Amino acid sequence: MNEIKSAPSALKSLFIPCATVFISSFCIMVIELVAGRIIARFLGSSLYTWTSIIGVVLAGITIGNYVGGRLADRFRIVLYDQRASGQSALDVDTLTMTMDYFVEDLEGTRKALKLDKMNLLGHSWGGLISMFYAIKYPDNLNSLILISSTPASEKLRDSSFQKMESLVSREDSMATYTLMQNPGFARRDPKVMTEFFRLLFRGTFYDRRLADSLDFGLDSTLQQRSLILKHLEKDPQLRSYDLLSRLGIVRCPTLIIAGDHDMIPAIANTALHRSITGSELVTLEHCGHFPFIEQPGIFFPLISDFLRRANP
């Protein structure tokens, strides 16, 4: 994991937040002007009218900043690149490409950050790692959040893959075939592979157009990393597993988030919910495998509310 960014990288990472603030401020100004025109019909366009409008808007901004600031001060978000993924080291012994080592990497991260207990959030494959971790280290968790998680048994996982294949449209299937003829596909060119994965996941979206917003952060090491990660297929623990009967050991507050158009079958989320005592299951409408992309207005407040309740 890289902790220090170069100046150009740091500036680039600030572009989106700065652009968001700029656009949001512009929208707020438009709202003020529209509100002024609407109210002017009934109360006129005096100094008091405009002062009231601006005051209400500023009050809303102040409250939002306060609540957001308090949440940011309470929780520190730590994203880590899993073994042989992202910017993690490539000099990995392929014999260590097992779920046990992935779990120990997560535990090592907790210890390195000197955390007593942590709020653990996992999406998709990360959700499965989180479940294995929760079973082995239940006392190290303050709360657990599983988002569109890989199912807790290999049978349900395999049915998810089958559903994912069935969601691929004929158009996307033809586009994928054409892309695979591209010389860049054979050498795992990052741009070509990004388009390949977008096509692969397009069917898992309710609004398929949003698949184009997926950014996998691929680089020139993709081919080497793919060969290393392929060794996960040899892990007996992943070939055949069923965690449903073992998840009863998890006693921390648990939130399970699913999409009603996800490739993960509803039965998998229901089974997971029943296996973890006191867990909450929320299914978002008009949403697929990436709720933070398709339903951010519901997703993020949902996470914030759960964390506040789990960390009184």
C-alpha positions in Angstrom: 0.0 0.0 0.0 1.4 3.4 -0.9 0.9 6.1 1.8 2.6 9.0 0.0 1.4 10.4 -3.3 3.5 12.5 -5.7 2.4 16.1 -6.2 0.8 15.5 -9.6 -1.1 12.5 -8.2 -2.3 14.5 -5.2 -3.5 17.4 -7.4 -5.2 14.9 -9.7 -7.0 13.3 -6.7 -8.3 16.7 -5.7 -9.9 17.5 -9.0 -13.1 15.6 -8.4 -13.8 16.9 -4.9 -13.0 20.5 -6.1 -15.2 20.2 -9.1 -18.0 18.7 -6.9 -17.8 21.7 -4.6 -17.8 24.2 -7.5 -20.8 22.6 -9.2 -22.7 22.2 -5.9 -22.1 25.9 -5.1 -23.3 26.9 -8.6 -26.5 24.8 -8.1 -27.1 26.4 -4.7 -26.9 29.8 -6.3 -29.4 28.8 -9.0 -31.8 27.5 -6.2 -31.5 30.8 -4.4 -32.4 32.8 -7.6 -35.3 30.5 -8.4 -36.6 30.6 -4.8 -36.4 34.4 -4.9 -38.5 34.6 -8.1 -41.1 32.3 -6.7 -41.4 34.0 -3.4 -41.4 37.5 -5.1 -44.9 36.8 -6.4 -46.3 36.6 -2.9 -43.9 38.6 -0.7 -42.2 41.0 -3.1 -38.5 41.3 -3.8 -37.2 43.3 -0.8 -34.0 43.1 1.2 -35.7 41.1 3.9 -37.0 38.5 1.4 -33.5 37.9 0.0 -31.9 37.8 3.4 -34.4 35.2 4.5 -33.7 33.0 1.5 -30.0 33.2 1.8 -30.2 32.6 5.6 -32.2 29.4 5.1 -29.7 28.1 2.5 -26.7 29.0 4.7 -28.3 27.3 7.7 -28.7 24.1 5.6 -25.1 24.3 4.5 -23.9 24.8 8.1 -25.9 21.9 9.4 -24.7 19.6 6.6 -21.1 20.6 7.2 -21.4 20.1 10.9 -23.0 16.6 10.6 -20.5 15.6 7.9 -17.6 17.0 9.9 -18.6 15.1 13.0 -18.9 11.9 11.0 -15.5 12.4 9.4 -13.9 13.2 12.8 -15.4 10.0 14.3 -14.5 7.6 11.6 -11.3 7.1 9.6 -11.7 5.3 6.3 -8.9 2.9 5.4 -8.7 1.3 2.0 -6.1 -1.4 1.5 -5.0 -3.2 -1.7 -5.4 -6.9 -1.2 -2.6 -9.4 -1.7 -1.1 -9.1 -5.3 -3.8 -6.5 -6.1 -3.7 -2.7 -6.8 -0.4 -1.3 -5.7 0.5 -4.2 -3.3 3.8 -6.0 -3.8 4.2 -8.5 -6.7 6.9 -10.6 -5.1 4.3 -12.9 -3.6 4.8 -16.7 -3.1 2.0 -18.2 -5.1 1.6 -20.8 -2.3 0.3 -17.9 -0.1 -2.6 -17.2 -2.5 -5.2 -18.6 -0.2 -8.1 -17.2 1.8 -6.2 -17.8 5.1 -3.5 -15.4 4.0 -6.0 -12.9 2.8 -7.6 -13.0 6.2 -4.2 -12.6 7.9 -3.4 -9.7 5.7 -6.5 -8.0 7.0 -5.6 -8.8 10.6 -2.1 -7.5 10.0 -3.5 -4.3 8.7 -5.6 -3.9 11.8 -2.6 -4.5 14.0 -0.4 -2.1 12.0 -3.0 0.6 12.5 -3.1 -0.2 16.2 -6.9 -0.6 16.2 -8.6 -2.4 19.1 -11.8 -3.1 17.2 -12.8 -2.0 13.7 -15.8 -1.4 11.6 -15.2 -3.7 8.7 -16.9 -3.1 5.3 -16.6 -5.5 2.3 -18.0 -5.4 -1.2 -18.4 -8.4 -3.5 -15.3 -10.5 -3.1 -14.3 -8.3 -0.2 -17.5 -9.3 1.5 -16.4 -13.0 1.4 -13.0 -12.1 2.9 -14.9 -10.1 5.6 -17.0 -13.2 6.5 -14.0 -15.5 6.8 -12.3 -12.8 8.9 -15.4 -12.3 11.2 -15.5 -16.1 11.8 -11.9 -16.2 12.8 -11.6 -12.9 14.7 -15.1 -12.0 15.9 -13.8 -10.1 18.9 -11.9 -7.7 16.7 -15.0 -6.3 15.1 -17.1 -3.4 16.2 -19.4 -3.8 13.3 -19.6 -5.6 10.0 -21.0 -4.2 6.7 -21.5 -6.6 3.7 -22.4 -5.0 0.4 -23.5 -7.2 -2.6 -21.3 -9.8 -1.0 -20.1 -13.0 -2.7 -22.4 -15.6 -1.2 -21.5 -17.6 1.9 -21.5 -21.0 0.2 -19.9 -22.2 -3.1 -23.3 -23.4 -4.4 -24.9 -20.0 -4.0 -21.7 -18.4 -5.4 -21.8 -20.6 -8.5 -25.5 -19.7 -9.1 -24.5 -16.1 -8.9 -21.9 -16.6 -11.7 -24.5 -18.4 -13.8 -26.9 -15.5 -13.3 -24.2 -13.1 -14.2 -23.6 -14.9 -17.5 -27.4 -14.8 -18.3 -27.5 -11.1 -17.8 -25.0 -10.4 -20.6 -26.9 -9.0 -23.6 -26.3 -10.2 -27.1 -24.9 -6.8 -28.0 -22.4 -6.9 -25.1 -21.5 -10.5 -25.9 -20.6 -9.5 -29.5 -18.7 -6.5 -28.3 -16.8 -8.7 -25.9 -15.9 -11.1 -28.6 -14.7 -8.3 -30.8 -12.6 -6.9 -28.0 -11.0 -10.2 -27.3 -9.6 -10.2 -30.9 -7.8 -7.0 -30.1 -4.0 -7.6 -29.7 -4.2 -5.5 -26.5 -6.4 -8.2 -24.9 -3.7 -10.8 -25.2 -1.1 -8.6 -23.5 -3.7 -7.4 -21.0 -3.5 -3.7 -22.0 -5.1 -1.7 -19.2 -7.4 0.3 -21.5 -8.6 -2.7 -23.4 -9.1 -4.7 -20.1 -11.0 -1.8 -18.5 -13.5 -1.9 -21.4 -13.6 -5.7 -21.1 -14.5 -5.6 -17.4 -17.1 -2.9 -18.0 -18.8 -5.1 -20.6 -18.5 -8.0 -18.2 -20.3 -6.2 -15.3 -22.7 -4.2 -17.5 -25.5 -6.7 -17.0 -25.1 -6.5 -13.2 -26.4 -2.9 -13.3 -30.0 -1.8 -13.2 -29.0 1.2 -15.4 -26.5 -0.4 -17.7 -25.1 2.9 -18.9 -23.5 3.4 -15.4 -21.1 0.6 -16.1 -19.0 3.0 -18.1 -18.3 4.8 -14.8 -16.4 1.8 -13.4 -12.7 2.5 -12.9 -10.6 -0.5 -11.9 -7.3 1.3 -11.6 -5.6 -1.2 -14.0 -2.0 -0.6 -15.0 0.8 -2.4 -16.9 1.2 -5.0 -14.1 -2.2 -6.5 -14.8 -1.0 -9.5 -16.6 1.5 -10.4 -13.9 -1.1 -9.9 -11.2 -3.7 -12.0 -13.0 -1.3 -14.9 -13.2 -0.7 -14.7 -9.5 -4.3 -14.3 -8.5 -5.3 -17.3 -10.6 -3.6 -19.4 -7.9 -6.6 -18.7 -5.7 -8.6 -21.2 -7.7 -6.4 -23.9 -6.2 -7.4 -23.1 -2.6 -9.5 -26.0 -1.3 -11.2 -23.6 1.1 -12.7 -21.7 -1.9 -13.5 -24.7 -4.0 -15.9 -26.0 -1.5 -17.2 -23.9 1.4 -20.3 -23.2 3.4 -20.0 -20.5 6.0 -23.7 -20.2 6.9 -23.5 -22.6 9.8 -20.4 -20.9 11.1 -21.5 -17.3 11.0 -23.5 -17.7 14.2 -20.3 -16.7 16.1 -20.6 -13.2 14.7 -22.3 -11.1 17.4 -21.4 -7.5 16.3 -23.9 -5.2 14.6 -24.1 -6.3 11.0 -25.6 -4.6 8.0 -26.2 -6.5 4.7 -26.9 -4.4 1.6 -28.2 -5.9 -1.6 -29.7 -4.6 -4.9 -32.9 -5.9 -6.3 -31.3 -6.3 -9.7 -28.0 -7.8 -8.6 -26.5 -11.0 -9.9 -26.4 -12.2 -6.2 -29.6 -14.2 -5.8 -32.0 -12.9 -3.1 -31.9 -16.3 -1.4 -28.2 -15.8 -0.7 -28.7 -12.5 1.1 -31.7 -13.9 3.0 -29.6 -17.0 4.1 -26.8 -14.7 5.2 -29.2 -12.5 7.1 -30.6 -15.5 9.0 -27.2 -16.8 9.8 -26.0 -13.7 11.6 -28.0 -13.0 14.7 -29.5 -9.5 14.9 -28.3 -8.5 11.4 -30.1 -6.0 9.2 -30.9 -6.7 5.5 -31.6 -3.8 3.2 -32.5 -4.4 -0.4 -32.2 -1.3 -2.6 -34.7 -0.9 -5.5 -33.5 -0.2 -9.0 -30.0 -1.2 -8.0 -27.5 -3.9 -9.1 -24.1 -5.0 -7.9 -22.7 -1.5 -7.3 -25.2 0.4 -4.9 -22.7 3.2 -4.2 -22.8 4.0 -8.0 -26.5 3.4 -8.7 -28.1 4.6 -5.5 -25.5 6.9 -3.7 -28.3 9.1 -2.3 -29.7 6.1 -0.3 -26.5 4.1 0.1 -24.2 6.6 1.9 -26.8 7.9 4.4 -27.6 4.2 5.1 -24.0 3.5 5.9 -23.7 6.6 8.1 -26.8 5.9 10.1 -25.7 2.3 10.7 -22.2 3.4 11.9 -23.7 6.0 14.2 -25.9 3.3 15.8 -23.2 0.7 16.0 -20.8 3.2 17.5 -22.9 5.1 20.1 
